[in-house]
Amino acid sequence: MDSNEHVKLAAFQELQDALKIKRVNDELLEFLTSSLRWLMHYSKKNNLPLPEKDRIVDILDRVMIIAAKLPPTRNQHDFKHSEDSTEPIFLF
């Protein structure tokens, strides 16, 4: 194996690792969104006060901004959010 092939192989491995990390990050972002939406829905449905509800809404808004900036992956779910939604949207 010459030097160029070694560099190409190393670059390919780095790309594979970066893609794995991106997939994990995408899953975590989806899980965060789904969990927070469920929490909001549950508190509303059961008429439970939710401490720092405004902060949770801000986090959800920020997640949506981040998700909109990310290039989609083959398995990425939809992050669309409706303010009128009364049912949670589970992204698992």
C-alpha positions as CSV (number, residue, x, y, z in Angstrom):
1,M,0.0,0.0,0.0
2,D,1.5,3.3,-1.0
3,S,1.3,6.6,0.9
4,N,-1.7,7.9,-1.2
5,E,-3.7,4.8,-0.6
6,H,-3.0,5.0,3.1
7,V,-4.1,8.6,3.3
8,K,-7.3,7.8,1.4
9,L,-8.0,4.9,3.7
10,A,-7.5,7.1,6.8
11,A,-9.7,9.9,5.3
12,F,-12.4,7.3,4.5
13,Q,-12.3,6.0,8.1
14,E,-12.5,9.5,9.5
15,L,-15.5,10.1,7.3
16,Q,-17.2,6.9,8.5
17,D,-16.6,7.9,12.1
18,A,-18.0,11.4,11.6
19,L,-21.1,9.9,9.9
20,K,-21.6,7.6,12.9
21,I,-21.4,10.5,15.3
22,K,-23.8,12.5,13.2
23,R,-26.3,9.7,13.3
24,V,-26.1,9.5,17.1
25,N,-26.5,13.3,17.3
26,D,-29.6,13.1,15.0
27,E,-31.1,10.4,17.2
28,L,-30.4,12.4,20.4
29,L,-32.0,15.5,18.8
30,E,-35.0,13.5,17.9
31,F,-35.3,11.9,21.3
32,L,-35.0,15.3,23.0
33,T,-37.7,16.8,20.8
34,S,-40.0,13.9,21.3
35,S,-39.5,13.8,25.1
36,L,-40.1,17.5,25.5
37,R,-43.2,17.4,23.3
38,W,-44.6,14.5,25.3
39,L,-43.9,16.3,28.6
40,M,-45.7,19.4,27.3
41,H,-48.6,17.3,26.1
42,Y,-48.8,15.3,29.4
43,S,-48.8,18.4,31.6
44,K,-51.5,20.1,29.5
45,K,-53.7,16.9,29.3
46,N,-53.5,16.4,33.0
47,N,-53.7,20.1,33.9
48,L,-50.3,19.9,35.7
49,P,-48.2,23.0,36.1
50,L,-44.9,22.7,34.4
51,P,-42.0,24.6,36.0
52,E,-40.1,26.6,33.5
53,K,-42.5,25.8,30.7
54,D,-41.2,28.9,28.8
55,R,-37.7,27.5,28.9
56,I,-38.9,24.2,27.5
57,V,-40.7,26.0,24.7
58,D,-37.5,27.9,24.0
59,I,-35.5,24.7,23.9
60,L,-38.0,23.2,21.4
61,D,-37.7,26.3,19.3
62,R,-33.9,26.1,19.3
63,V,-34.0,22.4,18.4
64,M,-36.2,23.2,15.4
65,I,-33.7,25.9,14.3
66,I,-30.8,23.4,14.7
67,A,-32.7,20.6,12.8
68,A,-33.5,23.0,10.0
69,K,-29.8,23.7,9.5
70,L,-28.7,20.1,9.4
71,P,-28.5,18.3,6.1
72,P,-31.0,15.4,6.1
73,T,-29.8,11.8,6.5
74,R,-31.4,8.8,4.9
75,N,-33.1,7.7,8.2
76,Q,-33.8,11.1,9.7
77,H,-37.4,11.7,10.8
78,D,-39.4,14.8,10.2
79,F,-38.9,17.5,12.8
80,K,-42.0,19.5,11.6
81,H,-43.8,21.1,14.5
82,S,-47.3,22.5,14.7
83,E,-48.2,25.0,17.3
84,D,-51.8,23.9,17.0
85,S,-51.0,20.3,17.7
86,T,-52.7,18.8,20.8
87,E,-51.2,15.3,20.4
88,P,-47.5,14.7,20.8
89,I,-45.6,13.6,17.7
90,F,-43.4,10.7,18.6
91,L,-40.3,10.4,16.4
92,F,-39.0,7.0,17.6
